[in-house]
């Protein structure tokens, strides 16, 4: 059987953590039968830095336990070195954050966590490992899936004409994504959620939405009808 992996960005794991649903990730890992991976940059964002902030320390410790137990793993588990990721992160950041610009200033789109997740996905694909990136935030997904729509969105939000380097679009077309809401939906359908109530799916989907998952009400209602 070919290896497969989910590459988690910071926001998606934080979403599960804040909703008290890290146990669902553990159960999903067992049925997925593949790797749940984070990069060193993501580890810094969800474990190392929060451990030094009392408000977020408990959540960081719980996520650290997932790493200790092997639920979440580092790229080295598949023979990918941190240096390989680091070597490509700067290029991804440069390209993504110099694609849209207004008034002669570039518009910042993504940070190191997202960039490193993209790089890891790319390295996995080069090794023949099928993978998806788990990202809840809308901007990165739009840049890769529908950059033309991101162009329109930026113009609407910033109330100004946005210019774009369309030649950069092709750099991001290879990536594939999934969101926390879809993982929650899968967990529910596979019977991995302990709560048994007719309203549980609605509660799960809106919980991840209000913790930062970019999903519309219409999308949620559609998932509930499936």
N, C-alpha and C positions, 0 to 999 in steps of 0.2 A: 504493500500500500504506500502510495506517495505521501511524503510529509506535507502537512498544511499548517497554517498559522493565522492567528489574529494578532495584529499589531495595535496596541492600545495607546492612544494619546492620553494626556493627563486628565482632561475634562471628563472623559467617559468613566474612568475608574473613580474619580472624585464623585461623580454623579451616583454611582452605586454605593459608595461609602456614605455619602450624606443621606441617602435614603435607607440606610441600614440594610442594604441588600448584597453585601459582599459574599454572603453564603450562596447567593444565586450564581455568582461567577464561579464559585467552586463546583457547583453542580453542573453548570454549563461546560466547564472544562472536561468533566468526566464523559459527557455524551459527545463532545466535539471530537475527542480523540486526536487532538493536534496540539500545537504550542500556543500559549498565551504569552506574548512578548511585550516588553517595554524597553526603551533605550535608556542609556545613562542619563540623558537630558530629562527624560520623563521621570525617571527615578528621583532625580534632584528635585523636581517640582512637586512630586506627590509623597515623598518620604523624607529625604535629607533636609530640605528647608523647613517643612512643616514640623519636624521633630523639635525644632528650636523655637517654636511658637506655641505657647500654652493652649491657645484657642483651638489649634489644629493638631495637637500632639496625639490625642487619642486616635483620631482617624488615621494618622500616619503610622502609628503602631499596628493598627489592624491591617493596613495595607502591607506593612513590612512582614506580617505573619503569613500573608499569601505568598510573598516572595520566599520566605523561609521554608514553606511547605511545598514549594514547587508548582503552585497553582499558576503564578506568574513567573516567568523566567526571563533571563537576559539573553541577548543575541549570541553570546558565547556558547549557549547550549546547542546552537546549530553551527558552530564553527565560525561565527562572524565576530570580528574584533571591533572594539570601540573605535580604534584608530581608522578602520575602514569607513565607519559611519561619519566620523569627524571630518575626514578628508573631503566628503561630499556635501556636508551641511552648509558650508559657506556658499557654495555654488547655487544650491537650492534657494537659500535666503536671498542672494543677490538677484537671481532671476525673478523670483516671486515678488519681491519688494521693489523691483524696478520694472514692473509691467504696466501699472497704471499711474498716471501723474496728472496733476492740476496745478496751474500757476507756477510751472517749472519746478514743482516739488513732487517727489515720488510718494505714493501712498503705501504705508506699511500694512502688509496683509497678514503675515505669519511670523511666528517666533520659533525659537530653537526646538521646542518640544514637537511641534507639528513638522518642522523641517526634518528633524532626525527620524521621525516616524515614516515620512515619505522615503527617505534614504534607505531605511531598513527594509521597507516594502520592496524597493527596487533591487536591493542586494539579494533578498529572498527569491525574487522572481528570476534573477540571474542564475540562482542555484536550482531552479526548477521547482521551487516550493510555492504552491498556490497559497495566496494570502489575501486578506482584506484588512483595511485600516479602520479601526473603530474611532471615529471622530464625531462628536456632537455639534461642534461649532460649524456654522454655516459657511463662513468665508473660504476656508480651505477646500471644502467640498465643491463649492461653486467654481472656484478657480480651476479645479481639475475636471469637473463634469460639464459646467455650463458657464465658461468665462464671459460669454456675451451677456448673459443675464447678470453676472456680477458687475459688469460695466454699467448696465442700466441702474442697478441697485445703488452703486456708489454715486452716480449722478443724482439720483433721487435723494439719498441721505445727505449728501454734501451740498446740494443745491448749486452745482456748478458743472461746467463742461469738463469731462474727464477724457484725457487722451490716453491711448493705449499702444503698447508694442505687441501687436498681434502675433508677431513671429515667436513670441515667448510661449504662446498657448500650447504648442505641440509638446513642450517639455513636460506637461502635466497630464496629458491625456491617458496615460497608461494605468493610473492608479484607480483602485476600486475601494468603495467604502461601505460601512455599515454603522448604524447609530445605536446608542443605548436603548432607544425605544424598540428597535427591531430585535435586539438581544432579549429584552424583557418579554416581547411577544413570543419569541421562540421558547423561552423558559416556561412561560405560561402554557403554551400549547403542548409542551412535552411533559407537563405535570410536575415541574420542578419547583413550583411555588407552594409553600405549605398552607397558606390561607385558602380556604375553600368557601367562596361566596360569589354570587352572580355579578357583584360589582368589582371584583378583584382586578380584572384586566383593565378596566377604566381607571382604577386607582393607580395601578402600576404605571400606565402610560402617561397619565397626567403628573405623576410624581417625578418622572425623569424629565418631562417637559419643563416643569417649574424649577428644576435644578440645573437647567442649562442646555438640555437637548433641543436642538432646533427642529421641531416637528409641529406642523400646523394642527389645528383642531380637526380640519377635514381629513387629514391623514390618519389621525387617531380614530375617528369615527369609521373610516374605511377599514382599518385593521380590526376593529371590533366586529365588523360585519363578515370578515373572512372566516 
